[in-house]
């Protein structure tokens, strides 16, 4: 059984977004952008990053985007995440540029333009890199 480890280190926190770096099996893969990291148990719908923690990831068909994409979850239904006293559903890893594209998801890109903007989606490369693994685990850390 092949296991992939994803490590997301959030290192920049602004009023609108959170940026960081994503590592695949210990090697830098791309930059990330998410919504704001909020205090424990606090959630603003579609404007809150998932809590730091360890989560399973699976590749599955997105009914919204109509393609296979990484899904972050920790509930048996395979699409829901409960952590920090709050619940998230349908949290994907996908391309995008600003916090307006996240709705709680993790955006991935090759370039970080500034603390609130990333560019050049890395979604397809990440999905392709993860296809060979039987198990995928994401660890999210706030620096």
N, C-alpha and C positions, 0 to 999 in steps of 0.2 A: 504494500500500500504506500503510495507516494503522497507525502504531505507538504503543502506549501505554507510558508509563514509570511504573512503580511504584517508589517509594523508601520503604523501611522504615528508620526511624532508631530504634534501640533506645536508650533513655535511662535506664531504671531497672532495676537488677538486684538481685533479692532471693534468699533461700535457696530459694524455691519457684518463682519465675517471673521473666519478663523482660517489661517493658512498653515501649511505644514509640508512634510515630506513623507512619501510612501516608499518603503523598502520591501523588496520581494526576496525572500531567502537571504536576508542580510545585505543585499546590494541595493543602492539607490535606484528607484524606478522612475519616479515622477514627483511633481508637486501636487498638492491637494488644496482645495478650498471648500469650506463648509459654512454653515450658518454659525451664529454666535453660540459659544459655550456658555451655558447658564448655570446658576447654582443648583445644587442637589434638589431634585424634585420639582424644579421649575421648567415649564415648557410653554413656549409661544408657538401655536400650530404653524407649521411650514417655515418657521424662523428660528429653529433650535437645532444645534448639533447633537448627535447622539452622545451619551455619556462615555467617558473614558472607560475602558474595560476590554475584555476578551470575548470575541464573537465568532461563531462559525460563519462561513461564507459559502454560498453555493451558486453555481451558474444555472440560470433558469431563463425561460422566455418571459420577456416583459410584455404584458398586454398593452401598456402605454406606448412603448418604443418599438414594439414588434421585432425584437431581436434578442438573442441570448446575451445576458448581462450578469455581472456579479450582484448577488443579493446578500445583505447583511441581516442576520436574524439570531435569535436564541430561544425561540419557542418551537415546539414540535410541528406547528403548522408550516414552518419554513419561510414565512414572510413577515413575521412580527418580532419585534425586539422590545423587551421590557428590562429597564435598568434605571437606577437612580430614582425609583419611585414613579416613573413615567413610562408610557408606551409609545412606540413608533411602529408604523406599518409601511411596507413597501420601500424600505431604505436600500437604494441601489448605489453602485459605484459607476459613475458615467461622466461624459464630457460636459463642459459648460465653462463659463467665464467668470461670473460674479455670483454673489449671494442670491440674486434674483433667479438663478437657475437651479438652486439646490433643493428647496423644500425639505430639508433635513438630510438629503443625500450627500455623499462624498463626491466632489468633482475632481477629476484627474486631468492633468495637462503637462506638457513638456516644458513650458515656460512660465515663470513667475514674473509678471510685469511690475506689480507693486503689491502692497499688503491686502488689496481688495480685488485684484484682477490676475487671473491666470489665462493662458492661451495655448492652443494647439493640443487638442484632445489626445489623451493617452488611453482612452477606454478600449478601443479595439485591440491594441497591443497587449493591454493587461488581460483582457478576456482570452486572447489567444495563448498567452503565457500560462494561464491558469487551467486550460483545457486538459493538460496532461496529468493533473493531480486528482487523487481520489478524495483528499481531505484538504480543506483550506481554512486557516485560522487567522483572523485579524485581531491584532492587539492595538488599541488606541491609547496613546499617552499624551497628557498635557504637559508641556515643558515648563 
